[in-house]
Amino acid sequence: MAASVLVIGGGGREHALAWKLAQSTKVSKIYVAPGNGGTEQIATNVPIGFTDVDGLLKFAKENKIDLTVIGQEAASEAGVVNAFQDAGLRIFGPDKAAVQIEASKVFSKDLMNEKRVPTASYKTFTSTKAALEYLRNCSFPQVIKASGLAEGKGVVIAEALPEAEKAIDDIMVKKVFKDAGNSVVIEEFLKGQEVSVHALCDGKNAVLFPTSQDHKQVFDGGKGPNTGGMGVVAPLPWVTDSNLKFIENQVVKPTLEGLKQKNAPFTGCLYPGLMIDGADIKVLEFNARFGDPEAEVYMRLLKSDLYEILISCTEGHLNPAEVKWHPGA
């Protein structure tokens, strides 16, 4: 019997995931909660917020949903995955413990430190006063990040002290990112090109996607504040096979191992944002879901049946040979 699928989120990413899932011969019905104008054309939008754990669970039970797919990371942090798993429902996405890799930049940086995953040197602060004192003794640029979830917008590259002071005021005092700004990470500025890597994970195994590049800043020429993403290209011809081996062995594998050791095995899409400068590769941050807008290009490039792949992830038997890609860009 063909399956019913629920996608949780309301962006372009969820539209892309629903579009690809709709191509599976094994899927008969797709719902998106809350969805958008695009998803309405290929699925049934459901007016339930992505952090409404009880509402989503009730809907999934009543509509006999066979697979739920987390698009929006706030759903994982709210405990949607845990609630679905406790109810015996199949869901693709990290649980509350594993989503900390994205939901807390402090947790993420400390894990990288423990597992010797290459990343920028950093300090974490919960006190506005201490953060400002530290910045007054820094050379610039410095990177200031809200520790919690800020939809890809909680990062400021401060070129000078006044900009850094404003960032601390916005994040920690004015709380422009709400509780995400209760603590901040201040780290060294890395030179190079930013690259997005996605890895599908089943708790033990990981399959890397082709590399992509997200253009975040709002103005041409990489200027202005970060947005959630202004567009993506994939794959990147200049990222070498040896770069990819390094990313798999020195970034993805030790991170999954570290999460497992913390009783937080990761099932879902692990997405390290990297800075590559020649042979030098460092992790900028981890995300615990498909990127938006990266998902839009990946779903066009993916040749395999997305439904089958996501099911194999939730069941713990992801087979790398089953993940195939179209040629071209």
Sequence and secondary structure as in RCSB ss.txt:
>XXXX:A:sequence
MAASVLVIGGGGREHALAWKLAQSTKVSKIYVAPGNGGTEQIATNVPIGFTDVDGLLKFAKENKIDLTVIGQEAA
SEAGVVNAFQDAGLRIFGPDKAAVQIEASKVFSKDLMNEKRVPTASYKTFTSTKAALEYLRNCSFPQVIKASGLA
EGKGVVIAEALPEAEKAIDDIMVKKVFKDAGNSVVIEEFLKGQEVSVHALCDGKNAVLFPTSQDHKQVFDGGKGP
NTGGMGVVAPLPWVTDSNLKFIENQVVKPTLEGLKQKNAPFTGCLYPGLMIDGADIKVLEFNARFGDPEAEVYMR
LLKSDLYEILISCTEGHLNPAEVKWHPGA
>XXXX:A:secstr
  EEEEEEE SHHHHHHHHHHTT TTEEEEEEEE  TTGGGTSEE    TT HHHHHHHHHHTT SEEEE SHHH
HHHTHHHHHHHTT  EES  TTTTHHHH HHHHHHHHHHTT  B  EEEES HHHHHHHHTT  S EEEEESS  
TT  EEEESSHHHHHHHHIIIIIS TTGGGGSSEEEEE   SEEEE  EEEESS EEE   BEE  EEETTTEEE
E S S EE   TTS HHHHHHIIIIIIHHHHHHHHHTT   EEEEEEEEEEETTEEEEEEEESS  TTHHHHHHH
HB S HHHHHHHHHTT   GGG  B S  
